[in-house]
Every structure is written in structure tokens, then in C-alpha cells.
Amino acid sequence: MPAILKNPGLEGQTMRLAGALLIVYLVWGTTYFAIGVAMQSLPPLLMNGARFVLAGAVMLAYARWQGQAWPTAAQWRGSALIGALMAFAAMALVVLAQRLGIGSGLMATVVTTMPMWLALWTRWGGEPVPLTSWIGLVLGATGALVLALEGDFSSTVLGTLCAFGAPLAWSLGSYASRKMALPAPAMASGAQWLVGGLLGLLVAALWEPGAQRFQWSQVTAASGAAWLYLVVMGTLVTLNAYLWLLKNSSAALAGSYSFVNPVVALCVGVLLGGEQLTGWVFVAMPLILAALALILYGREALAWVGALRRPFKANRSAAKA
């Protein structure tokens, strides 16, 4: 059993952890394609802001239905900070990067810096990050870089800045969600998303030309369906699973989705977008699998190697004596 499952309060949650990881790995890998379809007839900032306003309203209603109390003033401040960083800044920068000409290969590679930033904030915050996790993060980023050779590495200066800013903002919000005092999970999610979404709508109304001229009649059926998919699966289901992982697993494990998502995104592109594979995926997959193994089982592997070495050391000591 991985060391992460041996932490206090996590016994008996193996299936829940595995389910949350599977959701984050698979669903978020499909959202790259969905965002591209949604932006065919929806302005990026307006699309993203409306997504989180609706998801936040649904989560707040669900939290109240469950009897959860409204956040205190301090909890609203914490939720607002996290929502501004994750639901607004990070997601807005992702869609802007895609709109500003960042190719899929470069975007997928840049996103893999997120767990490294998160591990760095975690380490600076006083939590230990095992050496095996650092090695796993490097391996995973390398695998994602190799995999990205299947994609498009086109870029623009402004698009590149947006691309690198997105994982930085996401990692800061992720770390804050691990440390700050927040209300009950459903209420916290709803408050974060509502604030982030409202910020997105405000910025879109003030500075996004497409949002200022927007007409509902211009939205195609495909874009509308993709947007609803982002609301339901990309946010209500998967972002809740990720926020749970941040609270109940290591920073490295929670952030490991960024290595797997490009694999899923590539498969979706092949199946639905008609993309062609060049073979790099077969080089990248062993690196990504090794990264996940190190993050999950690194401590156990070191302990096993140490146990194997002890008899040899004892025999050598006896021979010298």
C-alpha cells in the first residue's frame, strides 16, 4: 500500500482515492478538446466566467440543501482568494493562451510545471516532499514533453506568457486550499467558483470585445454542448475530486494528473479530431508510468532496496572480520 494511504484518517479510503484520481486523470484530459469546441462560438473569458458562475450557484444551492452554514467573513476571504487564482486567473489564462496561438504540444508541456510549483510551495511551507516524489515529478514532466512532440509547438509571446502564468496561478490556489480555513467542502467549492466566475464575467464585460458584442443566437449546438460538459464534468465532478485530493493526498499525487491528461487529450484528438500519431507516445508512456509509480510507491521501493542490501552488508562485514 502506498505511504499516502497510511496517513492518519485515510485508512479505508483506498477506493475513494483511486476513484478521485481516475476521474481527474480521464475527465480533465478531455477538457482540452471541449474548450476548443466551446470557443468556436463563445468568447473565451465570457465562456469561462459563465461556466464557474453556474457551477458555483449549483454547488451553493447543494450545500444549503445539505444544511451547510454560510461561510464566515474569514472563510469568504479565503474562498475568494482561491477562486480568484484557480477559477478565474488560471482558467482564463489557459483559454487565452489557446486563443492567442499556443499550440497543443506547448500547452500540454507547460501545464506539467504545475505539480512542481505545488511541491515547491509545499516544501517551503514546511511539509516534507520525498526525494522519490521529486524524481517522479521530473520523470513525469519529461514524459509529457516527449508526448507533446505529437502536438503543435507554435507560440506567440503573449500566448506563452499566459500559458506559463496558468499553472503558476493554479499551483498557488491549490496550495492555499490545502492551508486556509475553509467552510464545508460543497460550500467552499461553491464560494470559490462563484467568486472566480463573477471576476471572469466582469473582466469579459469590460475588456473582451467578443463578450461585449455577444449574442446568444451565435452559439452553435456543438459549442453549447461542450460548455455544458465543462460545467458538469469538468467542474462540478472533476474539480471537486481534485479539491478532495488536495486535502487527502500528497501534493505530488494530487498534481500527477498533469502528466496523464496529455495522454488522454491525445487519444481524444485522435478519436474525435482526426489527429495522427507519430510514435512518441510509446516513448512517453513508460516515463509517465514510472513517474506515477515513484510518486505512489517511492518510499516503499527505497525501503525494499534497503532491506535487500542489509544482508549483503552484513556478509561483507563478517568477511572483513
C-alpha positions in Angstrom: 0.0 0.0 0.0 1.4 3.5 -0.9 2.6 5.5 2.0 0.0 8.2 1.3 -2.7 5.7 2.3 -1.1 5.1 5.7 -1.6 8.7 6.9 -4.0 9.2 9.8 -7.6 9.4 8.7 -7.0 7.8 5.3 -7.3 4.1 6.2 -10.2 2.6 4.3 -10.3 5.3 1.7 -8.3 3.4 -1.0 -11.2 3.1 -3.4 -12.2 6.7 -2.9 -8.6 7.9 -3.6 -8.4 5.6 -6.7 -11.8 6.9 -7.9 -10.9 10.5 -7.5 -7.6 10.0 -9.3 -9.3 8.2 -12.2 -11.9 11.0 -12.6 -9.2 13.7 -12.6 -6.9 11.7 -14.9 -9.6 10.9 -17.5 -12.1 13.8 -17.5 -9.6 16.6 -17.4 -7.8 15.0 -20.3 -11.0 15.5 -22.4 -11.5 19.2 -21.5 -8.7 20.4 -23.8 -10.9 19.3 -26.7 -14.1 20.6 -25.1 -12.6 24.0 -24.5 -11.6 24.2 -28.2 -15.1 23.3 -29.3 -16.7 25.7 -26.9 -14.6 28.6 -28.1 -15.7 28.1 -31.7 -18.7 30.4 -31.0 -18.2 31.6 -27.4 -15.8 34.3 -26.3 -13.1 32.7 -24.0 -13.4 34.9 -20.9 -17.2 35.0 -21.1 -17.4 31.2 -21.6 -15.1 30.6 -18.6 -16.8 33.1 -16.3 -20.3 31.8 -17.1 -19.1 28.2 -16.5 -17.9 28.9 -13.0 -20.9 31.1 -12.1 -23.3 28.4 -13.0 -21.2 25.7 -11.3 -20.8 27.8 -8.2 -24.5 28.6 -7.9 -25.3 24.9 -8.2 -22.8 24.0 -5.5 -24.0 26.7 -3.1 -27.6 25.5 -3.6 -26.5 21.9 -2.9 -24.5 22.9 0.2 -27.5 24.8 1.6 -29.8 21.8 0.8 -27.4 19.7 2.8 -27.7 22.1 5.7 -24.2 23.6 5.5 -23.7 27.0 7.1 -22.8 30.0 5.0 -19.1 30.9 5.1 -17.8 33.3 7.8 -16.2 36.5 6.7 -12.7 34.9 7.0 -13.9 31.8 5.1 -15.3 34.1 2.3 -11.9 35.8 2.1 -10.1 32.5 1.8 -12.5 31.2 -0.8 -12.3 34.4 -2.8 -8.5 34.2 -2.9 -8.6 30.6 -4.1 -11.4 31.3 -6.6 -9.5 34.3 -8.0 -6.4 32.2 -8.5 -7.9 29.0 -9.8 -11.4 29.5 -11.3 -10.5 33.0 -12.7 -6.8 33.6 -13.3 -5.6 30.1 -14.1 -8.5 29.0 -16.3 -8.8 32.4 -18.0 -5.1 32.2 -18.8 -5.5 28.7 -20.3 -8.3 29.7 -22.6 -6.5 32.9 -23.6 -3.3 31.0 -24.3 -5.2 28.7 -26.6 -6.9 31.6 -28.3 -3.6 33.5 -28.7 -2.0 30.8 -30.8 -0.3 28.4 -28.3 -0.1 25.0 -29.9 -1.4 21.9 -28.1 2.1 20.5 -27.7 3.5 23.5 -25.9 0.4 24.0 -23.8 0.5 20.3 -22.6 4.1 20.7 -21.7 3.8 24.0 -19.8 0.9 22.5 -17.7 3.2 19.9 -16.3 5.1 22.6 -14.4 2.1 22.9 -12.0 2.9 19.9 -9.7 6.5 21.1 -9.4 5.3 24.6 -8.3 2.9 22.9 -5.9 5.6 20.7 -4.4 7.8 23.7 -4.1 5.2 25.7 -2.2 4.5 22.6 0.0 8.2 22.3 0.8 8.6 26.0 1.6 5.5 25.6 3.8 7.3 23.1 6.0 5.8 19.8 4.6 8.3 17.1 3.6 8.3 16.1 -0.1 10.2 12.8 -0.5 13.1 12.7 -3.0 11.3 9.9 -4.9 8.4 12.3 -5.5 10.7 15.0 -6.9 12.3 12.3 -9.2 8.8 11.2 -10.2 7.8 14.8 -11.0 10.8 15.3 -13.2 10.2 12.0 -15.0 6.5 12.9 -15.5 7.4 16.3 -16.9 9.9 14.6 -19.2 7.3 12.1 -20.4 4.8 14.8 -21.0 7.4 16.8 -23.0 8.2 13.7 -25.2 4.4 13.2 -25.6 4.0 16.8 -26.6 6.2 16.2 -29.7 3.0 14.7 -31.1 1.4 18.1 -31.0 1.8 21.6 -32.2 4.6 23.8 -30.6 3.5 27.0 -32.3 3.6 30.1 -29.9 3.3 33.8 -29.6 4.9 36.0 -26.9 1.6 36.9 -25.2 0.2 33.4 -25.5 3.4 32.0 -24.0 3.2 34.4 -21.0 -0.5 33.3 -20.5 0.5 29.6 -20.8 3.2 29.9 -18.1 1.1 32.0 -15.8 -1.8 29.5 -15.7 0.0 26.6 -13.8 1.6 29.2 -11.5 -1.8 30.6 -10.5 -3.3 27.2 -10.3 -0.5 25.9 -8.0 -0.8 28.9 -5.7 -4.6 28.4 -5.4 -4.1 24.7 -4.9 -1.6 25.3 -2.1 -3.9 27.9 -0.5 -6.7 25.3 -0.5 -4.5 22.9 1.5 -3.7 25.5 4.1 -6.5 28.0 4.6 -9.5 27.7 6.9 -12.5 27.0 4.6 -16.2 26.1 5.1 -17.6 22.6 4.4 -16.4 21.2 1.0 -19.5 21.9 -1.0 -19.9 25.4 0.4 -16.2 26.0 -0.2 -16.3 24.9 -3.8 -19.4 27.0 -4.5 -18.0 30.1 -2.9 -14.7 29.7 -4.8 -16.3 29.1 -8.2 -18.9 31.8 -7.8 -16.3 34.5 -7.0 -13.9 33.3 -9.7 -16.7 33.2 -12.2 -18.0 36.7 -11.3 -14.5 38.1 -11.7 -14.3 36.4 -15.2 -17.7 37.9 -16.2 -16.6 41.4 -15.0 -13.3 41.3 -16.9 -15.1 39.9 -20.0 -17.7 42.7 -19.9 -15.1 45.4 -19.5 -12.3 44.2 -21.8 -13.3 41.3 -24.1 -14.6 42.7 -27.4 -16.3 39.4 -28.2 -18.3 39.4 -25.0 -19.4 43.0 -25.5 -20.9 42.1 -28.9 -22.1 38.6 -27.8 -25.5 37.3 -28.9 -26.9 34.0 -27.7 -28.0 33.2 -31.3 -24.4 32.9 -32.3 -23.8 29.9 -30.1 -23.7 26.6 -32.1 -25.1 23.4 -30.7 -21.6 21.9 -30.5 -20.2 24.8 -28.5 -23.2 24.8 -26.2 -22.9 21.1 -25.6 -19.1 21.4 -25.0 -19.8 24.3 -22.5 -22.3 22.2 -20.6 -19.8 19.3 -20.5 -17.2 21.7 -19.0 -19.7 22.8 -16.3 -20.9 19.4 -15.3 -18.0 17.0 -15.8 -15.0 19.5 -15.9 -16.1 21.5 -12.9 -18.9 20.0 -10.7 -17.5 16.5 -10.9 -13.8 16.7 -11.6 -12.8 19.9 -9.8 -14.5 18.6 -6.7 -12.5 15.4 -7.0 -9.3 17.4 -7.3 -10.0 19.6 -4.3 -10.7 16.4 -2.3 -7.3 15.0 -3.4 -5.6 18.2 -2.3 -6.9 17.7 1.2 -6.4 13.9 1.4 -3.2 13.1 -0.5 0.2 14.4 -1.1 0.8 17.5 -3.3 2.8 15.3 -5.8 0.0 12.8 -6.2 -2.7 15.4 -6.5 -0.7 17.2 -9.2 0.1 14.0 -11.1 -2.9 14.5 -13.3 -0.9 16.9 -15.4 1.2 14.0 -16.7 -1.8 11.8 -17.6 -4.1 14.4 -19.0 -2.0 14.9 -22.2 -2.2 11.2 -22.9 -6.0 11.3 -22.6 -6.1 14.5 -24.6 -4.0 12.9 -27.4 -6.4 9.9 -27.5 -9.4 12.2 -27.7 -7.7 14.2 -30.5 -7.1 11.0 -32.5 -10.6 9.6 -32.0 -12.6 12.8 -32.4 -10.3 15.4 -34.0 -8.6 13.2 -36.7 -5.1 13.8 -35.3 -2.3 11.5 -36.3 0.2 9.7 -34.0 3.9 9.8 -34.8 5.1 7.2 -32.3 6.3 9.5 -29.5 3.5 8.3 -27.3 5.2 4.9 -27.0 8.4 6.6 -25.6 6.4 8.9 -23.3 4.2 6.3 -21.7 6.9 4.3 -19.8 8.3 7.6 -18.4 4.8 8.7 -17.2 4.1 5.3 -15.7 7.5 5.3 -13.9 6.7 8.8 -12.6 3.4 7.6 -11.2 5.0 4.5 -9.6 7.6 6.7 -7.9 5.1 9.1 -6.6 2.8 6.3 -5.3 5.4 3.7 -4.2 8.7 5.5 -4.0 9.1 5.2 -0.2 8.2 1.5 -0.3 10.7 0.9 -3.1 13.5 2.6 -1.2 12.7 0.5 1.9 12.6 -2.7 -0.1 16.0 -1.9 -1.7 17.4 -1.1 1.8 16.1 -4.4 3.1 17.8 -6.3 0.2 21.1 -4.5 0.8 21.3 -5.2 4.6 22.2 -9.0 4.3 24.9 -8.1 1.8 26.3 -5.5 4.1 26.2 -8.0 7.0 28.0 -10.6 4.9 30.7 -8.2 3.8 31.3 -7.0 7.4 31.6 -10.7 8.6 34.1 -11.4 5.8 36.3 -8.5 6.7 36.2 -9.6 10.4 
